[in-house]
Amino acid sequence: MNKRAAQSGVLNLRVLIGMFIMLPSVVLALAGFGIAQAQQKQFTVKSTNSIDPLVPPMFDCSKIHDLGIDKQVNLRAGAIMIFCGEAQGGSASPDETSSRFVQKLLQPLVYGTTDVDLITGTETYPHVTQSTTFTASNPDNPLQIVVTYNDARGINVNNSAGVSVSTDGGNTFTRLTINGQSPFPNCGSPIIVYNRPSQTWFIACNDGSCGGIGGYKSTTPCDPKSWIHYCIYTSSGADRESGWADNNPSSPFYGRMYVSWNDFTRGQNIFLRYSTDNGLTWTNERQITATFVRNVQITGDKVTGAVYIAGMDEGGGGCGTTRANKLYRSTDGGNTWTNTYNGPTFIGPCRTASGYFATMYDNPAYWRHMGWGEPAAYNGVFSYVYAAKNGSDPGDVFYIRSTDMGVTFSAPFQLNSNTDPTKAQWEPNLSASDAGTLLATWYDEAPRVAASCQPSSPSTPCYQMHSRKSNDNGVTWLVDDTFSDVASPLPLQPDPSIVATYVSDYDYSSSVLNQHLVAWVDGRVTINGISQMDAFFDREPPGLGTPTPTPTPMSCSVSSAGCGSVVFTPPIDFTVNLSDPVDPATLQASDFTVNNIPSNLPPSLSNGNTTITFHYTTSPVTTRGLQTMHISAGAFNCGGGPVLEFACPFFYYVRRSTPTPRPRWSEPPPPPPPTSPKRLRR
């Protein structure tokens, strides 16, 4: 499916009209076929010398780590980190004064239609950061689409919730505005859901008026004055909220709405509240975890009514450290929850770290990201996408699939086709449609030509949105190709009230009428010669795409007769058996470790490549007691797919030597009785 606007000389009239009326302050010029050029926006300059209103009065900076503020992703936590000197705020680029970005489309594009900038109206520099998107639609009026995002234009008055509304199916959007500000005071990090029974839109956010999580609701979302305030929960430590609404009239839990979050005042655990009365009350609360697991995103299966929370164990944070995907499921409308899946560990995507968070760029550390993705579920099949470091590659995007509602999963399948180890792919999202199609979209450095990307280099392409589609609910996948119209430079985050490493934390996509709706952060629009962050939108319409599906690979497993055994001599050779033949081209000695020590000699294959013997120059078994053999998930391919993780304990003991017998001790004979001396005769 080719891009309509970029690849054809005939434009759909509705799209053409939308392109001329959206964004009064942005002029888009299309010259010839496939060339898109974004001009500079109108802007004004405003002083930012006041104390940040997001920081609580008399805040004790020594409590940052105790309160988990260094782990939180909301803008209030970032403002506190800046206030306490634990992080830097954004700043203007000193290098660029006047430039613009032009990127030609040189080949047909498979996915998407025409990109739309969600940011309309005047921008006030440096409060020009708009990103971290959440997209929803009205199933009874598919032309009505709402996207929420962080919007820095009102951050100095504690108003950082941005909302853009489309009434023409996504061809044009209007950013809601009252008196130059968002109509959602004291609201930040917003999400959006639609409640079908009441025909009401619900924004949930970090709400200062509620002292926790609350938001605004409306039945006429395009009217900025129609939104009414409400509260869900009071807690100063609420962070990373997510939401889902069950809008299927055939579902056993039709009309229920769910909001999950991390509560850093209650053990940093995941909590959830749900409403059974169309948002009038939110008193049904459940604790999901008993320790810190990141609340990645929540979703539900509209067919079965099951609700899922995707979580992540972040391994203590940082770059080069492990992550693990976790899944929590409710099948009774949110009343009870089960931890159905604890995935194998993997290395989180990164190039470096800044404080707790890994970042996708270094020199400077930029774009915090821990591997978070998005779940999707349809008709009993649960799907999830996430990012992971892959050898020397700073990030790749992987897909896993469960056909038993999140209990067991396929082996990870790499969605991105670019395997250049210097180019990263990260921050994926995923949506499932009623037709059983899936669309995964992510940030992809495939178009980067420079050795590295720097924030605010308008003439340097850095990344482009890529997608991959499945027409059979994840069984097979079409080709990886571009989704956004142009490659984007790496946008600068110039707002001093927002941490300098922030670009985007997630993009939550959704679907309506078999269309997939996706928003993202893009740097193609410049202000004052600086590539800045605008939220953009596009959609993938119905269609079969390119008919070259790639099956999701089935996993293969490893076993060993040595698991649980006892050895008395430190071994140098270790033999494992595979359920399917290994691909020798993917096998390396270092794929196998004992006690975290990798094998250092070429492995031997036998039995039709279903048996591998790993060798060591010197035995890795050096101390008595428990030992562990290990192969990481995806270390090599066997049976056409990545290997599952293998962990095998065994024991090493040293036999006692047999002592030399010694003579037995016996009682010495008693001494003879004393004799009397003989008397001498005279």
C-alpha positions in Angstrom: 0.0 0.0 0.0 1.7 3.2 -1.2 1.5 6.6 0.5 -1.4 8.4 -1.2 -0.1 11.9 -0.9 3.6 11.2 -1.4 3.3 8.8 -4.3 0.4 10.1 -6.4 -0.2 13.2 -8.4 -3.9 13.1 -7.5 -4.7 14.0 -3.9 -7.9 13.1 -2.1 -10.0 16.2 -1.9 -10.5 15.9 1.9 -6.8 15.4 2.5 -6.0 18.3 0.3 -8.4 20.6 2.1 -7.1 19.4 5.4 -3.5 20.1 4.5 -4.4 23.8 3.7 -6.5 24.4 6.8 -4.5 22.6 9.5 -1.8 24.4 11.3 -2.3 28.1 10.5 1.2 28.8 11.8 2.9 26.1 9.7 3.3 26.2 5.9 3.8 22.8 4.2 5.1 23.0 0.7 5.0 19.9 -1.5 7.2 20.3 -4.5 7.0 17.5 -7.1 6.4 14.0 -6.0 7.5 12.7 -2.6 9.1 15.9 -1.2 7.9 17.3 2.1 9.4 20.4 3.6 8.5 22.0 7.0 9.1 25.7 7.4 9.8 27.5 10.6 6.9 28.2 13.0 5.9 31.6 14.4 7.3 32.0 17.9 7.6 34.4 20.7 10.2 34.6 23.5 9.2 34.6 27.2 11.2 34.9 30.4 11.4 31.9 32.6 13.0 33.3 35.8 10.3 32.3 38.2 10.4 29.3 40.6 8.9 26.2 39.0 5.3 25.8 40.2 5.6 22.0 39.7 8.0 21.8 42.7 6.1 21.5 46.1 6.9 24.4 48.5 9.7 23.6 51.0 10.5 20.3 49.3 13.2 18.4 51.0 15.7 17.4 48.3 17.3 14.7 50.6 14.1 12.7 50.1 14.5 12.3 46.4 15.7 8.7 46.4 13.5 7.6 49.4 10.5 8.8 47.5 11.6 7.2 44.2 11.5 10.5 42.4 14.6 9.6 40.5 12.6 6.7 39.0 9.5 8.6 38.1 8.7 9.8 34.5 6.1 12.5 35.1 7.0 16.2 34.5 6.6 17.1 38.2 9.2 14.6 39.2 11.5 16.0 36.5 11.0 19.5 37.8 12.0 18.4 41.3 15.1 16.7 40.0 16.1 19.9 38.3 15.3 22.1 41.3 17.4 19.8 43.6 20.3 19.8 41.2 20.0 16.1 40.4 19.3 16.7 36.7 19.7 19.5 34.2 16.9 21.2 32.4 16.8 21.7 28.6 18.6 24.5 26.9 18.8 26.0 23.5 21.3 24.7 21.0 24.3 27.1 20.7 25.1 25.9 17.2 22.0 26.5 15.1 20.6 29.9 14.4 18.7 29.5 11.2 18.0 26.3 9.2 15.3 24.0 8.0 15.0 20.4 7.4 14.2 18.8 4.0 14.1 15.1 3.4 13.1 13.5 0.1 11.1 10.3 -0.2 13.1 8.3 -2.7 11.1 5.0 -2.6 7.5 3.9 -2.2 6.2 3.6 1.3 4.1 0.7 2.4 2.4 2.0 5.6 0.4 5.0 6.5 -1.2 7.9 4.7 -0.2 11.6 5.2 1.5 12.8 8.4 -0.4 15.4 10.3 1.2 17.8 12.9 -1.0 17.8 16.0 0.4 21.1 17.3 -1.6 24.0 16.0 -1.5 27.6 17.2 1.3 29.8 18.4 4.4 28.3 20.1 6.1 30.2 22.9 9.8 29.5 23.0 11.3 27.7 24.9 8.1 25.9 26.0 7.8 24.0 22.7 8.1 20.4 23.9 5.2 18.2 22.9 5.5 14.4 23.1 4.6 11.1 24.9 1.3 10.4 23.1 -1.8 8.4 23.8 -4.4 7.9 21.0 -8.1 6.9 21.2 -11.1 7.0 19.0 -14.9 6.9 19.2 -16.2 3.5 18.0 -19.6 5.0 17.2 -18.1 8.0 15.3 -14.8 6.9 13.8 -14.2 10.4 12.4 -13.6 11.5 16.1 -10.1 10.9 17.2 -8.4 12.3 20.3 -4.7 12.4 21.0 -3.2 13.5 24.4 0.5 14.3 25.0 2.8 16.3 27.3 2.6 20.0 26.2 5.2 22.4 27.7 3.4 25.6 26.7 1.8 25.9 30.1 4.4 24.2 32.3 5.2 27.4 34.2 1.6 27.6 35.4 1.4 23.8 36.1 -0.6 23.1 33.0 1.2 20.6 30.8 -1.6 18.4 29.3 -2.0 18.8 25.6 -5.0 17.5 23.7 -5.6 17.6 19.9 -9.0 16.6 18.4 -9.9 15.4 14.9 -13.5 15.4 13.6 -12.6 14.2 10.1 -10.9 10.8 10.7 -7.4 12.2 11.3 -7.0 14.4 8.2 -6.8 17.5 10.4 -6.4 18.2 14.1 -7.0 21.2 16.4 -5.0 21.6 19.6 -7.5 22.6 22.4 -6.8 26.1 23.7 -8.3 28.6 26.0 -6.6 32.0 26.4 -3.4 30.6 24.9 -3.3 27.6 27.3 -4.5 24.1 27.5 -8.0 23.9 29.1 -6.8 21.3 31.7 -5.2 23.2 34.6 -3.1 21.3 37.1 -2.9 18.3 34.7 0.2 16.6 33.3 1.2 13.3 31.6 -2.4 12.8 30.2 -4.0 9.6 28.8 -7.4 9.3 27.1 -10.1 6.7 27.0 -13.7 6.7 25.6 -16.6 5.3 27.6 -19.1 4.0 25.1 -22.2 3.6 27.3 -22.1 7.3 28.3 -20.5 8.5 25.1 -18.0 10.4 27.2 -14.3 11.0 26.8 -12.1 10.7 29.9 -8.7 12.3 30.3 -6.7 10.9 33.3 -3.5 12.6 34.4 -1.3 13.6 37.2 -3.8 16.0 38.7 -2.7 18.7 41.2 -6.3 19.5 42.0 -6.9 16.0 43.1 -3.5 15.6 44.7 -3.0 12.4 42.7 -4.8 11.0 39.6 -7.8 12.8 38.2 -8.6 14.5 35.0 -11.4 15.9 32.8 -14.4 14.5 30.9 -16.5 15.6 28.0 -19.1 14.5 25.5 -18.1 17.1 23.0 -14.3 16.9 23.0 -13.7 19.5 20.3 -15.2 22.2 22.6 -12.4 23.3 25.0 -14.9 24.7 27.4 -16.9 21.5 27.7 -14.4 19.5 29.8 -15.5 18.9 33.5 -13.0 18.0 36.2 -13.2 14.7 38.2 -10.9 12.8 40.6 -9.8 9.1 40.7 -7.2 8.8 43.5 -5.3 11.0 45.9 -1.6 10.3 46.3 1.4 12.6 45.7 3.5 9.6 44.5 1.3 8.5 41.6 3.3 8.1 38.3 3.1 6.5 34.9 -0.7 6.1 34.7 -2.3 4.1 31.9 -5.9 3.3 31.0 -8.2 1.1 29.0 -12.0 1.0 28.5 -14.1 -2.0 27.6 -16.4 -0.8 24.8 -17.7 -4.1 23.5 -21.4 -4.5 24.2 -21.0 -8.3 24.1 -18.2 -8.2 26.7 -19.2 -9.4 30.2 -17.7 -6.2 31.5 -19.0 -3.7 29.0 -18.5 -0.1 30.1 -15.8 -0.7 32.7 -12.8 1.7 32.7 -9.5 0.8 34.2 -6.6 3.1 35.3 -3.3 1.6 36.5 -0.2 3.4 37.9 2.9 3.2 40.0 2.4 4.5 43.5 5.8 5.7 44.9 4.3 6.5 48.3 3.1 2.9 48.7 6.2 0.7 48.0 6.5 1.9 44.4 4.0 -0.9 43.6 1.5 -1.0 40.7 -2.1 -0.2 41.7 -5.3 -0.2 39.7 -8.7 1.4 40.1 -11.7 0.6 37.9 -15.1 2.2 37.5 -18.3 0.1 37.0 -20.7 3.1 36.7 -19.3 4.9 33.7 -16.8 7.0 35.6 -19.1 8.3 38.4 -17.0 6.6 41.1 -13.5 5.0 41.1 -13.5 3.3 44.5 -12.6 -0.2 43.4 -8.8 -0.4 44.0 -6.5 -3.4 43.7 -2.8 -3.7 44.5 -1.1 -5.6 41.6 2.5 -6.0 42.7 4.3 -6.2 46.0 7.6 -4.7 44.8 8.7 -2.1 42.2 7.7 -3.2 38.7 7.2 -0.5 36.2 3.6 0.0 35.1 4.4 -0.1 31.3 0.8 -0.1 29.9 -2.6 -1.6 30.4 -4.8 -3.1 27.7 -7.8 -5.4 27.3 -9.3 -8.0 25.1 -12.6 -6.7 23.8 -13.8 -10.2 22.9 -13.1 -12.0 26.2 -13.2 -9.0 28.5 -9.8 -10.0 30.0 -7.6 -7.1 31.2 -3.8 -7.1 31.1 -1.1 -5.0 32.7 2.4 -5.2 31.1 5.1 -4.5 33.6 8.9 -4.5 33.6 11.5 -5.4 36.2 14.2 -2.8 35.3 17.0 -4.5 37.1 18.0 -1.4 39.2 18.2 0.9 36.2 21.2 2.0 34.2 22.7 1.0 30.9 24.0 -2.6 30.3 21.7 -4.0 33.0 19.0 -6.6 32.7 15.3 -6.1 32.2 12.5 -8.7 32.4 8.9 -8.5 31.0 6.1 -9.3 33.4 2.4 -9.7 32.8 -0.6 -9.5 35.2 -4.1 -10.6 34.1 -7.7 -10.2 35.3 -10.5 -12.3 33.9 -13.2 -11.0 36.2 -13.4 -7.4 35.4 -10.5 -6.2 37.5 -11.6 -7.8 40.7 -8.7 -10.3 41.0 -5.3 -10.4 39.4 -2.8 -13.1 38.6 0.9 -12.8 37.6 0.8 -15.1 34.6 4.2 -14.5 33.1 7.7 -13.6 34.3 9.9 -13.4 31.2 13.6 -14.2 30.9 16.1 -11.4 31.5 17.5 -9.4 28.6 19.8 -6.4 28.4 17.8 -3.1 28.1 18.4 -0.9 25.0 20.8 1.9 25.6 24.0 3.7 24.6 24.6 5.3 28.0 22.7 6.3 31.2 21.9 9.5 33.1 21.1 8.7 36.7 18.6 5.9 37.0 17.5 5.9 33.4 19.2 4.4 30.3 19.4 6.7 27.3 19.4 6.0 23.6 22.0 8.6 22.8 25.3 9.5 24.4 27.5 12.6 24.2 25.2 14.0 25.5 23.1 11.5 27.3 19.7 11.9 25.6 16.2 10.3 25.2 15.6 8.2 28.3 14.2 4.7 27.5 14.2 1.4 29.4 12.8 -0.9 26.7 9.1 -0.1 27.4 6.6 -1.1 24.7 2.9 -1.7 24.4 0.6 -4.8 24.8 -2.4 -5.7 22.6 -5.0 -8.5 22.9 -7.7 -9.9 20.7 -9.8 -13.0 21.0 -7.6 -14.8 23.5 -4.3 -13.9 21.8 -2.0 -11.6 23.8 0.8 -9.7 21.9 3.6 -7.5 23.2 6.4 -5.5 21.7 9.4 -4.2 23.5 13.0 -3.1 22.8 16.3 -4.8 23.9 20.0 -4.3 23.4 21.2 -7.0 21.0 24.9 -7.6 21.3 26.7 -4.4 20.3 23.5 -3.1 18.7 22.1 -0.4 21.1 18.5 -1.5 20.4 16.2 -3.8 18.4 12.4 -4.2 18.6 11.0 -7.7 19.5 7.5 -9.2 19.4 6.2 -12.1 21.6 2.9 -13.8 21.3 0.7 -15.9 23.6 -2.2 -18.0 22.6 -3.2 -19.0 26.2 -4.0 -15.5 27.5 -0.5 -14.6 28.6 0.8 -17.8 30.3 3.3 -19.1 27.7 4.9 -17.2 24.9 6.6 -17.7 21.5 10.3 -16.9 21.2 11.1 -13.2 20.6 10.8 -12.3 17.0 12.8 -9.3 15.8 10.5 -6.9 13.9 13.1 -4.4 12.5 15.0 -5.6 9.4 17.9 -3.1 9.8 20.7 -5.0 11.5 23.4 -2.4 11.3 24.8 -2.6 14.9 25.4 1.1 15.0 21.8 2.0 14.4 19.1 1.7 17.1 15.4 0.9 17.0 13.4 1.6 20.2 10.2 2.7 21.9 7.7 0.5 20.0 3.9 0.6 20.1 1.3 -2.0 19.1 -2.4 -2.0 18.3 -4.9 -4.8 17.4 -8.0 -4.3 15.2 -11.3 -6.0 15.0 -10.2 -7.6 11.7 -7.4 -9.4 13.6 -4.6 -7.2 12.2 -1.7 -6.0 14.3 0.4 -2.9 13.6 3.8 -2.4 15.4 5.5 1.0 15.0 8.8 2.2 16.4 11.6 4.8 16.1 14.2 3.6 13.6 17.7 5.0 12.8 17.8 3.4 9.4 17.9 6.7 7.5 20.8 8.1 9.6 23.8 8.9 7.5 26.0 10.8 10.0 28.1 8.9 12.5 25.8 10.0 15.3 22.9 12.3 16.0 23.0 15.5 18.0 19.9 17.3 19.3 18.9 20.1 17.0 20.7 19.4 13.8 17.9 20.3 11.4 19.7 19.2 8.2 20.8 15.8 9.6 18.2 13.0 9.3 18.3 10.8 12.4 15.3 8.5 12.6 12.0 7.7 10.9 8.9 5.8 12.1 8.9 2.3 10.8 6.1 -0.3 11.0 5.3 -3.9 10.4 1.9 -5.4 10.0 0.3 -8.8 10.7 -3.0 -9.7 9.0 -3.5 -12.9 11.1 -3.1 -11.7 14.7 0.6 -12.2 14.9 1.1 -15.6 13.2 2.9 -14.0 10.2 4.2 -10.6 9.5 4.5 -8.4 6.4 7.7 -6.5 5.6 9.3 -3.8 7.7 8.9 -0.4 6.0 8.6 3.3 6.7 5.4 4.7 8.3 6.1 8.4 8.6 6.5 10.5 5.5 10.0 11.8 6.2 13.1 11.2 8.2 13.3 13.4 11.3 16.3 15.1 12.8 16.8 14.5 16.5 14.7 17.2 18.2 16.1 19.4 20.9 14.4 19.6 24.4 15.0 23.3 25.2 12.6 23.8 28.1 14.6 24.5 31.3 11.7 23.2 33.4 11.9 19.7 31.9 14.9 17.3 32.4 17.3 17.6 29.5 17.3 13.8 28.7 13.5 13.8 28.1 12.2 13.3 24.5 9.4 10.8 24.7 8.5 8.0 27.2 5.9 6.1 25.1 3.4 6.3 22.3 0.1 4.4 22.9 -1.6 3.5 19.7 -5.1 2.1 19.1 -7.5 1.1 16.3 -11.0 1.9 15.0 -12.8 0.4 12.0 -9.8 -1.8 11.3 -7.6 1.3 11.0 -4.5 1.6 13.2 -4.0 5.1 14.8 -0.5 6.1 15.7 1.2 9.3 17.0 4.8 10.1 17.7 7.4 12.8 18.4 9.0 14.4 15.4 11.7 17.0 14.9 11.0 18.1 11.3 9.5 21.5 12.3 12.0 24.1 13.4 11.6 27.2 15.6 14.4 29.7 15.6 16.5 27.3 13.6 16.1 24.6 16.1 14.6 21.2 15.5 11.9 21.0 18.3 9.4 18.4 19.4 6.0 18.3 17.7 3.6 15.4 18.1 2.6 14.0 14.7 -0.2 11.6 13.7 -0.8 9.1 10.9 -3.0 6.0 10.4 -2.8 2.7 8.6 -6.0 2.1 6.6 -7.5 -1.3 5.9 -5.7 -3.4 3.3 -3.5 -6.4 2.9 -0.2 -4.6 2.4 2.7 -6.5 0.8 1.8 -10.2 0.5 5.2 -11.5 1.8 4.4 -12.6 5.3 7.1 -13.9 7.6 6.0 -16.4 10.2 6.5 -15.7 13.9 9.2 -18.3 14.7 8.5 -21.1 17.1 10.9 -21.5 19.9 13.3 -24.3 20.5 14.5 -25.6 23.8 17.7 -26.8 25.5 18.2 -29.7 27.9 21.1 -31.4 29.6 21.5 -34.7 31.4 23.8 -32.8 33.7 21.1 -30.7 35.3 20.9 -31.4 39.0 23.9 -33.8 38.9 26.9 -33.9 41.1 30.5 -33.8 39.8 33.6 -34.5 41.7 36.1 -33.3 39.0 35.9 -29.8 37.6 34.8 -30.4 33.9 36.1 -28.5 30.9 33.4 -29.9 28.4 29.7 -29.4 28.7 27.1 -31.1 26.5 23.5 -29.9 25.8 20.8 -31.2 23.6 18.4 -29.2 21.5 14.8 -29.9 20.5 15.6 -28.8 16.9 18.9 -28.5 14.9 21.0 -25.4 15.6 21.8 -23.0 12.8 25.7 -23.1 13.0 26.0 -19.7 11.5 24.3 -18.2 14.6 26.3 -20.2 17.2 29.2 -18.8 19.1 31.3 -20.2 22.0 30.3 -17.3 24.2 26.6 -18.2 23.9 27.2 -20.7 26.7 28.3 -19.7 30.2 29.1 -21.5 33.5 28.9 -19.3 36.5 28.8 -16.3 34.1 32.1 -17.4 32.5 31.7 -17.9 28.7 33.1 -20.8 26.8 36.4 -19.8 25.0 36.9 -22.6 22.5 34.8 -23.4 19.3 31.8 -25.7 20.1 31.4 -29.1 18.7 28.2 -30.3 16.9 26.8 -33.8 16.6 23.6 -35.8 16.1 22.5 -33.7 13.2 23.3 -30.4 14.9 20.9 -31.2 17.8 23.8 -31.8 20.3 26.3 -29.1 21.2 29.4 -29.6 23.3 31.0 -26.4 24.7 34.6 -26.4 25.7 36.9 -24.5 28.1 40.6 -24.2 28.2 40.4 -24.2 32.0 37.4 -25.4 34.0 35.0 -22.6 35.1 34.2 -24.7 38.1 36.5 -23.5 40.9 34.6 -23.6 44.1 32.5 -26.2 45.8 28.7 -26.1 45.8 26.1 -24.8 43.4 27.1 -24.2 39.7 25.0 -22.8 36.9 25.0 -23.5 33.2 23.2 -20.8 31.2 22.2 -19.9 27.6 20.4 -16.6 27.1 17.1 -16.4 25.2 17.8 -15.7 21.5 21.6 -16.5 21.8 21.4 -18.6 18.7 18.7 -20.0 16.3 17.5 -23.5 16.2 14.4 -25.0 14.5 13.9 -21.7 12.5 13.6 -19.5 15.6 15.5 -18.1 18.6 16.5 -20.5 21.4 14.6 -20.2 24.7 16.6 -19.4 27.8 18.4 -22.3 29.4 19.4 -22.3 33.1 20.8 -25.5 34.6 22.1 -26.0 38.1 24.6 -28.7 39.1 26.9 -29.3 42.0 30.6 -29.7 42.5 31.9 -31.5 45.6 35.4 -32.8 46.6 35.6 -36.3 47.8 37.4 -36.9 51.1 40.5 -39.0 50.8 40.6 -42.3 52.7 42.9 -42.0 55.7 45.8 -44.4 56.3 44.9 -46.9 59.1 46.8 -46.4 62.3 47.6 -49.1 64.9 44.9 -49.4 67.4 45.8 -48.3 70.9 45.7 -51.0 73.7 46.2 -51.0 77.5 49.8 -51.7 78.5 50.2 -54.6 80.8 50.1 -53.8 84.5 53.5 -53.5 86.2 54.7 -56.4 88.3 54.0 -56.2 92.0 56.8 -54.8 94.0 59.0 -57.4 95.7 60.2 -57.1 99.3 64.0 -56.9 99.6 65.6 -60.0 101.0 67.1 -59.8 104.4 70.7 -60.7 104.7 71.7 -63.4 107.2 74.5 -62.8 109.5 
